[in-house]
């Protein structure tokens, strides 16, 4: 049962169509004065380098790096009276972001795609239930969860490297052959002109995607109706 719910969450994380040819990135020229953070900008933590303004340049294509990225779902369950949170993860994530640092409001996010057939929890039995009974990923049409971004709120007027930007991504999420309009809360940091790092999450009812989980007596096991979909990604130019 947990596997089913978990599978639903991951499905919500989305995917990407084939990326365009790589674009050469020219190094930015240093600015004479430090960039000023704008309203809605969230400062980075840890040892991140200080914010550096970026001048206009050519369009850059950033592609998600699977080995450094992860999509996952989280769903609550009660098994034999003990509460637990089931987490399913996969690194089979793809997608692209296209834009010019000089015109950040014109950025375009391509479809984000997640291979649901590779979702894994801490139980092999649950994994099989998610793949075979719940998501039916053996059917090619059900194998991938895809998120097509149609709108982005919170984009800055200009970009400063090392600054984290809080964004809202809206679009169409397709899972198990069903498409729903979903909003992801996201944070993206341009680490350099060749690297972006970010995360996004959304909570939803998996039943909206025509996904069902076998119901057992509450004293045996129960699974919540709401799943949280999350993604942490690294995208590199070229």
C-alpha positions as CSV (number, residue, x, y, z in Angstrom):
1,X,0.0,0.0,0.0
2,X,2.8,2.4,0.9
3,X,4.4,1.5,-2.3
4,X,1.4,2.6,-4.2
5,X,1.2,5.9,-2.6
6,X,4.9,6.5,-2.9
7,X,4.7,5.6,-6.6
8,X,2.1,8.2,-7.1
9,X,4.2,10.9,-5.6
10,X,7.2,10.2,-7.8
11,X,5.0,10.1,-10.8
12,X,4.2,13.7,-10.2
13,X,7.9,14.8,-10.6
14,X,8.2,15.3,-14.5
15,X,10.4,14.9,-17.5
16,X,12.0,16.2,-20.5
17,X,12.1,15.9,-24.2
18,X,15.3,15.6,-26.2
19,X,17.6,18.5,-25.4
20,X,18.9,20.9,-28.1
21,X,22.5,21.0,-29.3
22,X,24.9,22.4,-26.7
23,X,25.6,26.1,-26.7
24,X,29.0,27.6,-26.0
25,X,29.0,29.7,-22.8
26,X,31.2,32.8,-22.7
27,X,32.6,33.8,-19.3
28,X,30.9,36.8,-17.7
29,X,32.8,40.0,-17.2
30,X,33.3,41.1,-13.6
31,X,31.1,43.9,-12.4
32,X,32.4,47.0,-10.7
33,X,29.9,46.9,-7.8
34,X,28.3,44.0,-5.9
35,X,24.8,43.0,-6.8
36,X,22.0,44.0,-4.6
37,X,19.5,41.3,-3.6
38,X,16.0,42.0,-4.8
39,X,12.7,41.3,-3.0
40,X,11.8,37.6,-3.0
41,X,15.4,36.5,-3.2
42,X,16.4,33.9,-0.6
43,X,20.1,34.0,0.4
44,X,22.1,30.9,0.1
45,X,23.5,29.1,3.1
46,X,26.8,27.4,3.9
47,X,29.9,28.3,2.1
48,X,28.3,29.6,-1.1
49,X,30.3,32.3,-2.9
50,X,29.1,35.9,-2.6
51,X,26.5,37.0,-5.2
52,X,27.9,38.2,-8.5
53,X,26.0,40.1,-11.1
54,X,25.8,38.5,-14.6
55,X,25.7,40.5,-17.8
56,X,23.6,39.7,-20.8
57,X,24.9,37.1,-23.2
58,X,23.9,34.3,-25.5
59,X,21.2,31.7,-24.7
60,X,22.5,28.8,-22.6
61,X,21.0,25.4,-22.4
62,X,21.3,23.7,-19.0
63,X,20.5,19.9,-18.8
64,X,19.7,18.0,-15.7
65,X,22.5,15.7,-14.6
66,X,20.9,12.4,-13.5
67,X,23.9,11.3,-11.4
68,X,23.7,14.4,-9.3
69,X,19.9,14.7,-9.1
70,X,17.1,12.8,-7.4
71,X,13.3,12.7,-7.6
72,X,11.3,11.1,-4.7
73,X,7.9,10.7,-3.2
74,X,6.9,10.7,0.5
75,X,3.7,9.2,1.9
76,X,2.5,8.4,5.4
77,X,1.4,5.0,6.4
78,X,0.4,3.1,9.6
79,X,1.5,-0.6,9.7
80,X,0.4,-2.8,12.5
81,X,-0.3,0.3,14.6
82,X,3.1,2.0,13.9
83,X,3.2,5.2,11.9
84,X,5.9,5.5,9.2
85,X,6.8,7.7,6.3
86,X,7.6,5.8,3.1
87,X,10.2,7.4,0.8
88,X,10.8,6.2,-2.8
89,X,13.7,7.6,-4.8
90,X,15.2,7.5,-8.3
91,X,18.0,9.4,-10.1
92,X,16.5,8.7,-13.5
93,X,15.5,12.3,-14.1
94,X,15.9,14.4,-17.3
95,X,15.0,17.9,-18.4
96,X,16.4,21.2,-19.6
97,X,16.4,24.9,-18.9
98,X,17.0,27.4,-21.6
99,X,17.7,31.1,-21.1
100,X,19.9,34.2,-21.2
101,X,21.3,35.5,-17.9
102,X,20.6,39.0,-19.3
103,X,16.9,38.2,-19.8
104,X,15.9,35.9,-16.9
105,X,12.2,36.5,-17.3
106,X,12.3,34.8,-20.7
107,X,13.6,31.5,-19.3
108,X,12.0,28.3,-20.7
109,X,11.9,25.0,-18.8
110,X,11.5,22.0,-21.0
111,X,9.4,18.9,-19.9
112,X,10.8,17.3,-16.8
113,X,10.7,13.5,-17.0
114,X,11.0,10.8,-14.3
115,X,11.3,7.1,-15.0
116,X,8.9,5.6,-12.5
117,X,10.0,2.1,-13.2
118,X,13.2,2.7,-11.2
119,X,11.6,4.0,-8.0
120,X,13.0,2.3,-5.0
121,X,11.9,2.2,-1.3
122,X,13.3,0.2,1.6
123,X,11.3,-2.8,0.6
124,X,11.6,-5.0,-2.4
125,X,8.0,-6.2,-2.0
126,X,6.7,-2.6,-1.9
127,X,8.8,-1.8,-5.0
128,X,7.2,-4.6,-7.0
129,X,3.7,-3.5,-5.8
130,X,4.4,0.0,-7.0
131,X,5.7,-1.0,-10.4
132,X,3.4,-3.9,-11.2
133,X,0.1,-3.2,-9.4
134,X,-0.1,0.5,-8.8
135,X,1.8,2.4,-11.5
136,X,1.9,-0.5,-14.0
137,X,5.2,0.8,-15.4
138,X,5.6,-2.3,-17.5
139,X,3.2,-0.6,-19.9
140,X,5.4,1.9,-21.8
141,X,2.7,4.6,-21.6
142,X,2.8,4.5,-17.8
143,X,6.6,4.3,-17.4
144,X,7.3,8.1,-17.2
145,X,5.9,10.9,-15.2
146,X,6.2,14.2,-17.1
147,X,5.8,17.8,-15.9
148,X,5.4,20.4,-18.6
149,X,5.9,23.9,-17.2
150,X,3.5,26.5,-18.5
151,X,4.2,29.4,-16.1
152,X,7.0,30.6,-13.7
153,X,6.5,33.3,-11.0
154,X,9.2,35.0,-9.0
155,X,11.8,35.4,-11.8
156,X,14.2,38.3,-11.1
157,X,14.8,41.3,-13.3
158,X,18.5,40.4,-13.3
159,X,20.5,37.5,-12.1
160,X,23.2,37.4,-9.5
161,X,25.4,34.3,-9.2
162,X,25.3,32.6,-5.8
163,X,21.8,34.0,-5.0
164,X,18.9,31.6,-4.4
165,X,15.6,32.6,-6.0
166,X,12.2,31.4,-4.7
167,X,9.9,30.5,-7.6
168,X,6.5,29.0,-8.3
169,X,6.3,26.6,-11.2
170,X,2.9,25.8,-12.7
171,X,2.1,23.3,-15.4
172,X,0.6,20.0,-16.5
173,X,1.7,16.9,-14.7
174,X,1.0,13.5,-16.4
175,X,1.0,10.3,-14.4
176,X,-0.6,7.0,-15.2
177,X,-2.1,8.5,-18.3
178,X,-3.9,11.3,-16.4
179,X,-2.9,15.0,-16.7
180,X,-3.6,17.5,-13.9
181,X,-2.6,21.1,-13.4
182,X,-0.1,21.3,-10.5
183,X,2.0,24.0,-8.8
184,X,5.5,23.2,-7.5
185,X,7.2,25.5,-5.0
186,X,10.9,25.8,-6.1
187,X,14.2,27.4,-5.3
188,X,16.9,27.7,-7.9
189,X,20.5,29.0,-7.4
190,X,22.7,29.9,-10.4
191,X,26.0,28.7,-9.0
192,X,27.9,29.8,-12.1
193,X,27.3,30.5,-15.7
194,X,27.6,26.8,-16.3
195,X,25.8,25.3,-13.3
196,X,22.3,25.6,-11.7
197,X,21.2,23.9,-8.5
198,X,17.6,23.7,-7.3
199,X,14.8,21.9,-5.6
200,X,11.0,21.7,-6.0
201,X,8.1,20.1,-4.2
202,X,4.3,19.7,-4.4
203,X,1.7,17.8,-2.3
204,X,-1.3,16.2,-4.0
205,X,-3.9,13.5,-3.8
206,X,-2.7,10.5,-5.9
207,X,-6.4,9.5,-6.5
208,X,-6.6,12.5,-8.9
209,X,-4.4,10.5,-11.2
210,X,-6.6,7.5,-11.2
211,X,-4.2,5.7,-8.9
212,X,-5.6,3.4,-6.3
213,X,-4.1,1.5,-3.4
214,X,-5.6,-1.7,-1.9
215,X,-7.3,-0.8,1.4
216,X,-6.8,-3.1,4.3
217,X,-8.5,-2.9,7.8
218,X,-7.0,0.1,9.6
219,X,-5.7,-2.1,12.4
220,X,-3.6,-3.9,9.8
221,X,-2.3,-1.1,7.6
222,X,-3.4,2.2,6.2
223,X,-1.9,4.7,3.7
224,X,-2.6,8.4,3.5
225,X,-4.2,10.0,0.5
226,X,-1.7,12.8,0.1
227,X,1.7,12.3,-1.3
228,X,4.6,14.8,-1.5
229,X,6.6,14.9,-4.7
230,X,10.2,16.3,-4.5
231,X,13.1,16.8,-6.7
232,X,16.7,18.0,-6.1
233,X,18.6,18.7,-9.3
234,X,21.8,19.9,-10.8
235,X,21.8,21.2,-14.3
236,X,24.9,22.0,-16.3
237,X,25.4,24.0,-19.5
238,X,26.0,22.1,-22.7
